[in-house]
Amino acid sequence: MISKIISIGFLISIFSVKAQNNTSYWQQHVDYKMNVDMNVKNFQYTGTQELVYTNNSPDTLDQVFYHLYFNAFQPGSEMDVRSRTIADPDPRVMDRISKLSPEEIGYLKVSSLKQNGKNVQYEVAGTILEVQLNKAIAPGEKVTFSMKFNGQVPNQIRRSGRNSKEGVALSMTQWYPKIAEYDFEGWHADPYIAREFHGVWGNFDVTINIDKNYILGGSGYLQNPEEIGHGYEKPGTKVKQKGKKLAWHFIAPNVHDFTWAADPEYIHDVVQVPDGPVLHFLYKKSDDKAFIENWTKLQPKSVDLMNYFSTTIGKYPYDQYSIIQGGDGGMEYAMCTLITGKRSFGSLVGVTAHEMAHAWFQHILATNEAKHEWMDEGFTSYISTLAMDKVMGQNKPNPMKGMYQGYFQLATSGIEQPQSTHADRFSRNGAYGASAYAKGAVFMAQLGYVIGQENLTKTIKKYYDQWKFKHPTPNDFKRIAEKISGMQLDWYLTDWTQTTNTIDYSIKDVSEKGNTTSITLERLGLMPMPIDLYVEYNDGSKESFYIPLRMMRKEKENPFPKTKRAVLSDWTWTHPTYTFNISKPKSDIKSLKIDITEQMADVDKKNNEYSPTEP
């Protein structure tokens, strides 16, 4: 991590663009300054926090809320009860929280809280701190909250914790009192049950005091590398370590969270991405040669991944990104990720690809992933799948095939809920996962079928350019796709994300009338789509017939310019069938097929093809 002078322009938020609900866009702003002292023997810590909160909203606020995430790791917590009552609990959690002893639980306790120097009343409700203000915060006003707090790091169970299964001492995620987001919908003070997040954009100044043998990595730029050492200092620099503890001082500009991990046995490697950020790799020392070899081989692949995402989405805006062994699987954080490291090489690259993609889809394009989890996980799954195909040289005919299969299983399972369901409200973990990841990825891939791949590529880049460092909603993404393509897409967003309607088209009838062939298609599913029908003739020639969906109000470009295409009249969504004629006899036709790209998520492809019966 490298000391940086932070430019004023980088920190300025842009509030002039049009956004949600057709109102002038605004977002709250925070400046955190925290100093914490960690006891690595009992995993308890004390801290102070000075938080400057800027109310950029048009509303007067008479209360605020903080998240106290570590309180979830206590017997009887909402996370504990949810895990023990859901039909398919996360195997990492199960009933483990209920069995934690007082020395193993997690907690965050606030001992003092002041607003502009005066004590305020507050109450703890599980993982939420409810604060009644002495004086309301007017629009445009800044207020300073001063807090003293202490915490205990829980046994590693979910994301955060101490002494993970792989032996990582500290995975410090969701570790500090974090003020909740307030936006155009109001406060988002959701209890923590190990799902998703929504945070306030701002700047973090964090000092962590810890045993001098521990090596840290995480969010932000290290400000005092010459005092720290451990591979952060410049080559040839003399390190000046004093005392039994080191004070690691980080500054993280324009982020919405701050994470760190620490272990006395971390190996620390540094790689410079050409015309890009510095990559930091922190992983445990091991006698397993394959493990060390995998982490070494991961490094050039990570450079390739960073370049792929910067080219495909938009340039990574920070000067650093860290890939750290820790946590309980893979989870994205500001300027870093925590991943489990004892994997095959392919799995290690795969989890890195997914979590690194989250640096864009969540930590730069910060959707409210508690309400729109499919935008975060789905968009990430889409782009990381394509990245893996490119970087690992897989060259699959259809890289997204696995995502489509995951969606089809969900759509036919009987447990699917609309994607607009709040992440915490899914009845099953399996339904949540398939909806957020697989169906979310298909939303993006299938949009390429609807508007054309070139338009999709432009949409992704424009989305990043317009909404980076903000909180975009589904409608914001849809509007950009509409402007790029010239098509109306409200029907697509509504049916795909707010219902469980499925797509199912069939070739219902093929009949001959003189020297022409009459073809009747049928819509069996409730969700309408534009249709590409491909015809191969017995002489080897091919032709496509494009049937626009009237609600789109425009046609896409021919996805195969070398193939002759006829654009037919619109198909209205109310009509279950559509008939048109081909000016050739049925005997000339070798085959018919709906959507040869298989980008349209038709749940029953058996009725999408037709071949004449041999005489």
C-alpha positions in Angstrom: 0.0 0.0 0.0 1.4 3.4 -1.1 1.0 6.8 0.5 -1.0 9.0 -1.7 -1.9 12.7 -1.9 -5.6 12.7 -2.5 -6.8 15.2 -5.1 -9.8 17.4 -4.3 -11.3 16.5 -7.6 -11.3 12.8 -6.8 -13.3 13.4 -3.7 -16.0 15.7 -5.1 -19.4 13.9 -5.6 -21.4 14.8 -8.6 -25.0 15.8 -7.8 -26.2 17.4 -11.1 -27.3 14.4 -13.1 -30.9 13.2 -13.4 -31.7 10.0 -11.6 -34.2 8.1 -9.5 -37.9 9.2 -9.6 -37.0 11.9 -12.1 -35.7 14.2 -9.3 -32.3 15.8 -9.0 -29.9 13.2 -7.8 -28.4 13.5 -4.3 -26.5 11.3 -1.9 -25.3 11.6 1.6 -21.6 12.0 2.5 -19.5 10.8 5.4 -16.0 11.4 6.7 -14.8 8.8 9.2 -11.8 9.2 11.4 -11.2 6.1 13.6 -8.4 4.9 15.9 -8.7 1.4 17.2 -6.5 -0.7 19.5 -6.6 -4.5 19.0 -5.7 -7.1 21.7 -4.7 -10.2 19.7 -4.8 -12.4 22.8 -8.5 -12.1 23.6 -9.6 -10.6 20.2 -11.1 -7.6 21.9 -10.6 -4.0 20.8 -11.4 -0.4 21.7 -12.0 2.5 19.4 -12.8 6.1 18.9 -14.8 7.4 15.9 -15.3 10.9 14.7 -17.9 11.0 11.9 -18.7 14.1 10.0 -22.1 13.6 8.3 -23.3 15.8 5.5 -27.0 15.9 4.9 -27.3 16.4 1.1 -30.9 15.3 1.1 -33.9 17.7 0.9 -35.1 16.4 4.2 -34.6 17.4 7.8 -33.3 14.4 9.9 -34.3 14.1 13.5 -32.7 10.6 14.0 -29.9 8.5 12.6 -29.1 4.8 12.6 -25.9 2.8 12.9 -25.1 -0.8 12.0 -23.5 -2.9 14.8 -22.9 -5.9 12.6 -20.9 -8.0 15.1 -23.9 -8.2 17.4 -25.3 -10.7 14.9 -22.8 -13.3 16.2 -24.6 -13.9 19.5 -27.0 -16.8 20.5 -30.6 -15.7 19.8 -29.7 -13.0 17.3 -31.7 -12.5 14.2 -29.0 -14.1 12.1 -28.9 -17.1 14.5 -32.6 -17.6 14.5 -32.9 -17.1 10.8 -30.2 -19.7 10.2 -31.9 -22.2 12.4 -35.4 -21.8 10.9 -34.8 -21.4 7.2 -35.4 -24.6 5.2 -31.9 -24.7 3.7 -29.5 -23.0 6.0 -26.0 -21.9 4.9 -23.7 -24.8 5.9 -21.2 -22.3 7.1 -23.6 -21.0 9.7 -26.2 -23.7 10.6 -26.6 -23.6 14.4 -23.0 -22.5 15.1 -24.0 -19.0 16.5 -26.3 -20.6 19.1 -23.3 -22.5 20.5 -20.9 -19.6 20.9 -19.6 -19.0 24.5 -19.3 -15.5 25.9 -15.6 -15.5 25.0 -16.4 -16.6 21.4 -19.3 -14.3 20.5 -19.0 -11.0 18.6 -20.2 -7.7 19.8 -20.0 -4.0 19.3 -20.8 -1.8 22.3 -21.1 2.0 22.2 -20.1 3.6 25.5 -20.4 7.3 24.4 -22.0 9.1 21.6 -22.1 12.9 21.1 -23.6 15.2 18.5 -21.5 18.3 18.1 -20.0 17.8 21.5 -23.3 17.0 23.4 -24.5 13.6 24.5 -27.4 12.1 22.6 -29.8 9.4 23.5 -29.4 6.0 21.8 -30.7 2.5 22.1 -29.4 -0.8 20.8 -31.8 -3.1 18.9 -29.9 -6.1 17.9 -27.5 -5.1 15.1 -28.9 -1.5 14.9 -28.2 1.5 17.0 -31.1 3.9 17.1 -30.1 7.5 17.8 -32.4 10.4 18.7 -30.8 13.7 17.9 -30.6 16.7 20.2 -30.9 18.9 17.1 -32.3 17.9 13.8 -29.9 18.0 10.8 -31.2 20.4 8.2 -30.7 20.0 4.5 -27.2 20.9 3.5 -26.0 20.9 7.1 -22.9 19.0 8.5 -22.8 17.5 11.9 -20.0 15.7 13.9 -20.7 12.6 15.8 -18.1 11.5 18.3 -18.1 8.0 19.6 -16.3 5.6 21.9 -16.9 1.9 21.3 -15.4 -1.5 22.0 -15.9 -4.8 20.3 -15.1 -8.5 20.3 -14.2 -10.4 17.2 -16.4 -13.5 17.0 -15.2 -17.0 16.0 -15.1 -17.1 12.2 -18.5 -18.1 11.1 -19.7 -15.9 8.3 -17.5 -13.3 6.5 -16.0 -11.8 9.6 -14.2 -13.4 12.5 -11.1 -14.8 14.1 -9.2 -17.9 13.5 -10.7 -19.1 10.2 -10.6 -22.7 9.1 -7.5 -21.9 7.0 -5.9 -20.3 10.1 -6.2 -16.6 9.3 -6.2 -14.7 12.6 -8.4 -11.7 11.8 -10.9 -11.1 9.0 -12.2 -7.7 10.0 -15.2 -7.0 7.9 -18.3 -5.1 9.2 -16.2 -4.5 12.3 -17.0 -0.8 13.2 -20.2 1.1 14.0 -21.3 2.1 10.5 -23.9 4.8 9.9 -26.8 3.6 7.8 -27.7 4.9 4.4 -30.4 7.5 3.9 -31.5 8.0 0.3 -34.6 8.9 -1.7 -36.4 6.0 -0.2 -35.6 6.9 3.4 -33.4 5.1 6.0 -32.0 1.6 5.2 -31.4 0.3 8.7 -31.8 -3.4 7.9 -30.9 -6.0 10.6 -27.9 -8.1 9.6 -28.6 -11.7 8.8 -25.5 -12.3 6.6 -27.0 -11.0 3.4 -26.2 -7.8 1.6 -25.2 -4.1 2.3 -25.9 -0.5 1.4 -23.4 2.2 2.5 -22.8 5.9 2.5 -20.1 7.2 0.1 -17.3 9.0 1.9 -13.6 9.1 3.1 -12.0 6.9 5.8 -9.0 7.8 7.9 -8.3 4.7 10.0 -5.5 3.9 12.4 -5.2 0.3 13.7 -2.9 -0.4 16.6 -1.9 -4.1 16.7 0.9 -6.5 17.7 4.0 -5.6 15.6 4.3 -9.2 14.3 0.9 -9.0 12.5 0.8 -8.1 8.8 -2.3 -6.1 7.5 -4.0 -5.7 4.2 -7.3 -4.1 3.2 -9.0 -0.9 2.1 -7.1 2.3 1.7 -3.5 3.5 1.2 -1.0 3.0 3.9 0.3 6.4 5.0 3.3 5.3 7.1 5.0 2.4 5.3 8.5 3.3 6.6 7.2 2.7 10.2 5.5 -0.5 9.3 7.7 -2.5 7.0 6.3 -6.0 6.2 7.0 -5.3 2.5 5.1 -2.0 2.3 8.2 0.2 2.5 10.2 1.2 -0.6 13.1 -1.1 -1.4 16.2 -0.1 0.5 14.3 2.0 3.0 15.2 1.6 6.6 12.2 0.6 8.7 11.8 2.3 12.1 9.6 0.0 14.2 9.2 1.0 17.8 7.4 -0.7 20.7 5.4 -3.9 20.9 2.6 -2.5 18.6 2.5 -0.8 15.2 0.0 1.9 14.3 -1.1 1.2 10.7 -2.5 4.4 9.3 -4.7 4.1 6.2 -6.6 6.6 4.1 -9.4 5.3 1.8 -10.9 8.0 -0.4 -14.4 7.9 -1.9 -15.5 4.5 -0.7 -18.5 3.2 1.2 -16.8 0.7 3.6 -13.5 -0.1 5.2 -12.1 -3.6 5.7 -8.9 -5.2 6.9 -7.4 -8.5 7.6 -4.3 -9.5 9.7 -2.1 -12.5 10.4 1.5 -12.9 11.6 2.2 -15.4 8.8 1.1 -13.5 5.8 3.3 -13.6 2.7 3.1 -10.2 1.0 3.6 -9.9 -2.7 3.3 -6.8 -4.8 2.6 -6.6 -8.6 2.3 -3.4 -10.7 -0.4 -3.5 -13.4 0.9 -1.6 -16.4 -1.0 1.7 -16.6 -3.1 0.5 -13.7 -3.1 -0.1 -9.9 -0.7 -1.9 -7.7 -1.9 -5.3 -6.7 -1.2 -6.6 -3.2 -1.4 -10.4 -2.5 -1.5 -11.5 1.2 -1.6 -15.2 1.8 -0.5 -17.6 4.6 2.9 -19.3 4.7 2.6 -23.0 4.0 4.6 -26.1 3.5 2.2 -27.1 0.7 4.1 -26.3 -2.5 0.9 -26.5 -4.6 -0.7 -23.8 -2.4 2.2 -21.4 -2.7 2.5 -22.2 -6.5 -1.2 -21.4 -7.0 -0.9 -18.0 -5.3 2.2 -17.2 -7.4 0.5 -18.2 -10.6 -2.6 -16.2 -9.6 -0.7 -12.9 -9.8 -0.3 -12.6 -13.6 -3.8 -13.8 -14.1 -5.0 -11.1 -11.7 -3.2 -8.5 -13.9 -5.1 -9.9 -16.9 -8.4 -9.7 -15.0 -7.8 -6.1 -13.9 -7.1 -5.2 -17.5 -10.1 -7.1 -18.8 -12.5 -5.3 -16.5 -10.9 -1.9 -17.0 -11.3 -2.3 -20.7 -14.8 -3.9 -20.7 -16.5 -1.8 -18.0 -14.3 1.3 -17.3 -10.9 2.1 -15.9 -10.4 1.0 -12.3 -10.2 4.4 -10.5 -8.1 3.6 -7.5 -4.3 3.1 -7.3 -4.5 -0.1 -5.4 -6.3 -3.4 -5.1 -5.6 -6.2 -2.6 -6.4 -9.9 -2.8 -6.2 -11.3 0.7 -6.6 -14.8 2.1 -9.4 -14.6 4.8 -13.1 -14.8 5.3 -15.1 -17.9 4.6 -15.4 -18.1 0.8 -15.1 -14.9 -1.3 -16.5 -11.5 -0.5 -15.9 -8.1 -2.0 -14.9 -5.0 -0.1 -13.6 -1.5 -0.8 -10.4 -1.7 -2.8 -9.9 -5.4 -1.8 -11.4 -8.8 -1.4 -11.1 -11.6 1.2 -11.1 -15.1 -0.3 -10.3 -18.6 1.0 -7.0 -19.7 -0.4 -6.8 -23.4 -0.2 -8.3 -24.2 -3.6 -7.3 -25.6 -7.0 -5.7 -23.1 -9.3 -8.8 -22.8 -11.5 -11.0 -22.2 -8.4 -8.6 -19.6 -7.1 -8.6 -17.6 -10.3 -12.4 -18.0 -10.5 -13.1 -16.6 -7.1 -10.6 -13.8 -7.7 -12.3 -13.0 -11.0 -15.8 -12.8 -9.4 -14.7 -10.7 -6.4 -12.5 -8.4 -8.4 -15.5 -7.8 -10.8 -17.4 -6.6 -7.7 -14.9 -3.8 -7.4 -16.9 -2.3 -10.3 -20.4 -3.8 -9.6 -20.9 -2.7 -6.0 -17.8 -0.8 -4.9 -17.9 1.7 -7.7 -21.5 1.2 -9.0 -23.0 1.0 -5.5 -26.5 -0.3 -5.9 -28.6 -1.0 -2.8 -27.8 -4.7 -3.0 -30.2 -5.6 -0.2 -33.1 -4.5 -2.5 -31.4 -5.1 -5.9 -29.0 -8.0 -5.2 -29.3 -9.2 -8.8 -27.7 -6.0 -10.1 -24.7 -6.7 -7.9 -24.3 -10.4 -8.0 -25.8 -10.9 -11.5 -23.9 -8.3 -13.3 -20.7 -9.5 -11.6 -21.4 -13.1 -12.5 -22.0 -12.1 -16.1 -18.8 -10.1 -16.6 -16.6 -12.4 -14.5 -17.8 -15.5 -16.5 -16.7 -13.7 -19.7 -13.5 -12.7 -18.1 -12.7 -16.3 -17.1 -13.4 -17.5 -20.6 -10.9 -14.9 -22.0 -8.2 -15.0 -19.3 -8.1 -18.7 -18.9 -8.4 -19.4 -22.6 -11.5 -21.5 -22.2 -13.0 -20.3 -25.6 -16.4 -21.8 -24.8 -19.0 -21.6 -27.6 -21.5 -20.2 -25.0 -19.6 -19.1 -21.8 -23.0 -18.2 -20.2 -24.4 -21.7 -20.5 -24.0 -22.6 -16.9 -25.8 -19.4 -15.8 -28.7 -20.2 -18.0 -28.9 -23.7 -16.6 -28.9 -22.3 -13.1 -31.8 -20.1 -14.0 -33.8 -22.9 -15.7 -33.4 -25.0 -12.6 -34.8 -22.1 -10.5 -37.6 -21.3 -12.9 -38.9 -24.9 -12.8 -38.2 -25.5 -9.1 -41.5 -24.2 -7.7 -39.6 -22.0 -5.2 -38.7 -19.0 -7.3 -39.6 -15.6 -6.0 -39.4 -12.3 -8.0 -35.9 -10.7 -8.2 -37.4 -7.6 -6.6 -37.8 -9.5 -3.4 -35.7 -8.0 -0.6 -32.5 -10.1 -0.1 -33.5 -10.9 3.4 -37.0 -12.1 2.5 -36.3 -15.1 0.3 -37.8 -18.2 1.7 -34.8 -20.3 0.8 -31.1 -19.6 0.4 -31.1 -21.6 -2.8 -33.8 -19.4 -4.3 -31.9 -16.3 -3.3 -28.6 -17.5 -4.8 -30.0 -18.7 -8.1 -32.1 -15.5 -8.5 -29.3 -13.1 -7.6 -26.4 -14.9 -9.4 -27.7 -17.0 -12.3 -31.0 -15.1 -13.2 -29.1 -11.8 -12.6 -26.4 -12.9 -15.1 -29.0 -14.0 -17.6 -30.8 -10.6 -17.4 -27.6 -9.1 -18.8 -26.8 -11.8 -21.3 -30.4 -11.9 -22.6 -30.4 -8.1 -22.9 -27.7 -8.6 -25.5 -30.2 -10.8 -27.4 -32.9 -8.1 -27.1 -30.9 -4.9 -28.0 -27.9 -6.4 -29.8 -24.5 -7.2 -28.4 -22.9 -4.0 -29.6 -25.5 -2.0 -27.8 -25.1 -4.0 -24.7 -21.3 -3.3 -24.7 -22.0 0.4 -25.1 -24.6 0.3 -22.4 -22.3 -1.3 -19.8 -19.6 1.4 -20.5 -22.1 4.2 -20.4 -23.6 2.9 -17.2 -20.2 2.9 -15.5 -19.3 6.4 -16.9 -22.5 7.9 -15.7 -23.1 6.2 -12.4 -19.7 5.5 -10.9 -19.4 6.6 -7.2 -23.2 6.8 -7.0 -26.2 4.5 -6.1 -27.8 3.5 -9.3 -31.2 1.7 -9.4 -32.6 -0.8 -11.9 -34.4 2.0 -13.6 -31.2 3.9 -14.1 -29.6 1.0 -15.9 -32.7 0.4 -18.0 -32.8 4.1 -19.1 -29.2 4.0 -20.3 -30.0 0.8 -22.3 -33.0 2.6 -23.8 -31.0 5.6 -24.8 -28.2 3.6 -26.3 -30.5 1.2 -28.3 -33.4 3.5 -29.0 -35.7 0.8 -27.7 -38.4 0.8 -25.0 -37.4 -1.7 -22.3 -39.8 -1.2 -19.4 -41.5 -4.5 -20.3 -38.2 -6.3 -20.0 -37.2 -4.9 -16.7 -40.7 -5.4 -15.3 -41.4 -9.0 -16.4 -37.9 -10.3 -15.7 -37.3 -8.7 -12.3 -40.7 -8.1 -10.8 -42.5 -11.4 -11.7 -41.7 -15.0 -12.1 -43.1 -15.1 -15.6 -41.2 -17.4 -17.9 -40.3 -17.4 -21.6 -41.6 -20.3 -23.7 -42.1 -20.1 -27.5 -42.8 -23.0 -29.8 -43.0 -23.7 -33.5 -46.7 -24.8 -33.5 -47.4 -25.6 -37.1 -45.6 -25.7 -40.5 -47.8 -26.3 -43.5 -47.5 -26.0 -47.2 -49.8 -23.8 -49.4 -48.8 -24.2 -53.0 -45.2 -23.0 -53.3 -45.2 -21.2 -50.0 -44.8 -22.5 -46.5 -47.0 -21.2 -43.6 -45.3 -21.1 -40.2 -47.2 -20.5 -37.0 -45.4 -19.7 -33.7 -47.0 -19.8 -30.3 -46.1 -18.0 -27.1 -46.7 -20.4 -24.2 -45.0 -18.5 -21.4 -46.3 -15.3 -19.9 -43.2 -13.2 -20.7 -43.1 -11.8 -24.3 -39.9 -11.5 -26.4 -38.8 -10.5 -29.9 -38.1 -13.6 -32.0 -35.3 -14.6 -34.3 -36.3 -17.6 -36.4 -33.5 -19.2 -38.4 -34.2 -21.3 -41.5 -31.8 -23.7 -43.2 -32.7 -24.9 -46.7 -31.8 -28.2 -48.3 -29.5 -26.4 -50.8 -27.4 -25.2 -47.8 -28.5 -21.6 -47.8 -29.7 -19.9 -44.7 -32.1 -17.2 -43.9 -33.4 -15.5 -40.7 -36.8 -14.0 -39.9 -36.9 -11.3 -37.2 -40.2 -10.7 -35.5 -40.0 -7.5 -33.3 -42.0 -7.1 -30.1 -44.3 -4.2 -30.7 -43.7 -2.8 -27.2 -40.0 -2.3 -28.0 -40.9 0.3 -30.7 -37.7 -0.5 -32.6 -35.8 -3.4 -34.2 -32.3 -4.6 -33.4 -29.6 -4.9 -35.9 -29.0 -8.2 -37.6 -26.8 -10.2 -35.3 -25.4 -12.2 -38.3 -24.9 -9.6 -41.1 -23.7 -12.3 -43.5 -27.1 -14.1 -43.2 -30.0 -12.7 -45.1 -32.6 -11.4 -42.8 -36.3 -10.5 -43.2 -37.9 -8.1 -40.7 -41.5 -9.1 -40.3 -44.4 -7.1 -38.8 -44.6 -6.7 -35.0 -45.9 -9.4 -32.7 -48.1 -7.9 -30.0 -47.9 -9.4 -26.5 -51.6 -10.1 -26.3 -51.7 -12.4 -29.3 -50.7 -16.0 -28.4 -49.9 -17.0 -31.9 -48.1 -15.5 -34.9 -48.3 -16.7 -38.6 -46.2 -15.8 -41.5 -45.3 -17.3 -44.9 -42.0 -18.3 -46.5 -42.0 -18.0 -50.3 -40.6 -21.5 -50.7 -42.3 -24.9 -50.5 -42.0 -27.0 -47.4 -40.0 -29.5 -49.2 -37.1 -27.0 -49.6 -36.8 -26.6 -45.8 -34.2 -28.6 -43.9 -34.8 -27.1 -40.5 -36.3 -24.3 -38.5 -35.0 -23.1 -35.1 -35.9 -20.2 -32.7 -32.8 -18.4 -31.5 -29.7 -20.3 -32.6 -27.6 -18.2 -30.1 -29.6 -19.6 -27.2 -29.4 -16.2 -25.5 -33.1 -16.1 -25.1 -34.0 -17.9 -21.8 -36.7 -20.2 -23.2 -37.5 -22.7 -20.5 -38.5 -25.5 -23.0 -36.2 -25.6 -26.0 -37.6 -29.0 -27.2 -40.4 -27.1 -29.1 -38.1 -24.5 -30.6 -37.0 -26.7 -33.5 -38.6 -28.2 -36.5 -37.4 -30.6 -39.2 -39.7 -32.1 -41.9 -40.5 -35.7 -41.5 -38.7 -37.9 -44.0 -41.1 -39.4 -46.6 
